[in-house]
Amino acid sequence: MRKIWLVIKREYLTRVRTKGFILSTVGFPLLSVGIFAITIAIANRKPDHPLKISILDHLGGLGPQILVGLNEKLPDEPLRFQLVRAWDRPPSEKAAQEELTQQVRDGQLDGFLEVPKDVLDGKEATFHTLNTDDFQADRAIGRAVNNAVIARRLTDRGVHIDNLNEIMHVGELTLVKVTKTGESKENNQSFLVQISVVMLLYITLLVYGVMTMRSVLEEKTNRIVEILASSIKPFHLLTGKILGVAGVASTQYLIWVGTAALVSAYGAAAGAAFWPGATAPSFHLPTAYLVYPLIFFLAGYFLYAALYATLGSMVSSEEDLQQVQMPVTMLLVACFVLFPVIQRAPNSPLAIALTMFPFSSPVLMVCRIMVQTPPFWQIALSLAICVATTVGVIQVSAKIYRVGILMYGKRPSMVELLRWLRYT
């Protein structure tokens, strides 16, 4: 036990003291807070100046109604659009279009809206602009055109409406999440938490698994493992290496969880302090959202770390390492790809099967808990299956590891691996 502890201590202290660990541990929370702050700033940012546009109306009479829809705003908001010129049924459509296009190229206009003659029959209007990535402006123009077309159709049928938006406006749908302890209003914060946790689990399992693999390969390449193998059993060396890196990961996780708890408790207040009057989503993270990710991460880490350590002991070069790690890495990638399955139907047979499968449960069970918490027995069973699989994988990995760390040259074939497993 003392030798295992020495390996754990060496692995932990060697990695915790590196600049990479410090930068990633501090940088991730700072990056998260920075994204949070930038999101609030962008969401509450007012446009610098109105967009200069012209309307080329081939139908005629639709431009004024479109302009009314474009300039609808709150009393304290600046105008979003400035109409430079409205072309109503120009005599030469081609000449008018060429002139407006040139004005856009010269920077005199931000864009121009072309309304076809048969827009009332369903033909789409066209907005010509240099910047097609201003989605807010695009949606506003599209909405204004649709409302103007609807108003014209009603007018043609003898229905006169002063303000179409008042009639078309309906209340938004409010989502309320029902839990065993009560109800909570949803503003997409659950989805943000889910995707953040899934990404965190996916990245950290991959990073720390690969870290364990490279540690084995490094010792094998430098021939250090030959000295270690003479004083400690390979199984103890493998166990100490996995536990040491697990300690590094747990330290980092605890720091991140603490940061998440602080952001959850004081994030909205901090945002309001920096940007008075700004609105920010209110996050409330239940204790289960903080505890279960750590538990399942540790279960998943031991499983994948054993697999990656085995891969590291099987090869002798970086080139071979890139090839043999792909199957294990694809298991983690599959967890991320199958995330929407859990979101859409968390209690479907497929979702239950995926959360019981030991190689996907460390990520997908956490996702399922956040979407719709399953019965506790399913959580416990998923964890038990993962732990049992981990024990079996470690036993198999240890047999391959004890032979592989002293083998050099070409990577072993499947027949050779089976022969290694039979060694006593």
QUIZI-V533525 format. One line per field, one symbol per residue. phi: phi as a letter, one per 40 degrees, with the letter a starting at -180 (. if undefined). burial: # if it has 16 or more other C-alpha atoms within 10 Angstrom, else .. A space follows every 10 residues. Layout:
phi: ???
burial: ???
This chain:
phi: .ccccccdcc cccccccccc cccccccccc cccccccccc cccbccccac ccbbbbbccg gcddcccccc ccacdccccc bbccabcbfc cbcccccccc ccccccgcbc ibbbbccccc chcccbbcac bcbccccccc cccccccccc cccccccgbb bcbccccccb cccbcbccbc cibacbbgcc cccccccccc cccccccccc cccccccccc ccgccccccc bacdcccccc cccccccccc dccccccccc cccccbcccc ccccbdgcbb ccbbccdccc ccdccccccc cccccccccc ccccbbaccc cccccddccc ccccdcccdc ccccacbcdc cccccccccb cdcccccccc cadcdccccc cccccccccc cccccccccc cccccbbbhc cccccccccc cccb
burial: ...##.###. ##..##.... ....#...#. .##..##..# #......... #########. .##.###.## #.......## ###..##### ......#..# #.##....## ######..## ....#.###. .........# ##.######. ##........ .......... .......... .........# ..##..##.# ##.###.### ########## #...#...#. ...####### ########## .##..##.## #.##..###. #........# .##.#...## .###.##### ########## #######... #..##..##. .#..##..#. .##..##... ##.####### ########## ###.....#. .##.###.## ..##.##### #####.#... #.....#..# #...
